[in-house]
């Protein structure tokens, strides 16, 4: 069975950094596109960053230059390095895996940016 387990969330001050991890089991990054999404209270879930099976990456305009998505294929883990965090980055962050009609989500990890 497929499992995506996020970790690394927490409370951080504005300007700080956090690294989120998504440990995957039951899927291969060689064929699955992986993404980080976030959902703030009262808002729709939005794509933050994506890394395709071939390794190419893309980012939402709001996080370009501040966030970096990466993966460790032997560890089957995807990361989201978040720098220069802002209060508007506060949200639950979710990991997602896609391949064809197959889509899997993690349970989410809370990130709160506040002084």
Secondary structure, DSSP 8 states (H G I E B T S, - for coil): --EEEEE--EEE-TT--EEEEEEEESS-TTT-EEEEEEE-TTS--EEEEEE-TTS-EEE-GGGTTTEEEEEETTTTEEEEEE-S--GGG-EEEEEEEEETTEEEE---EEEEE--
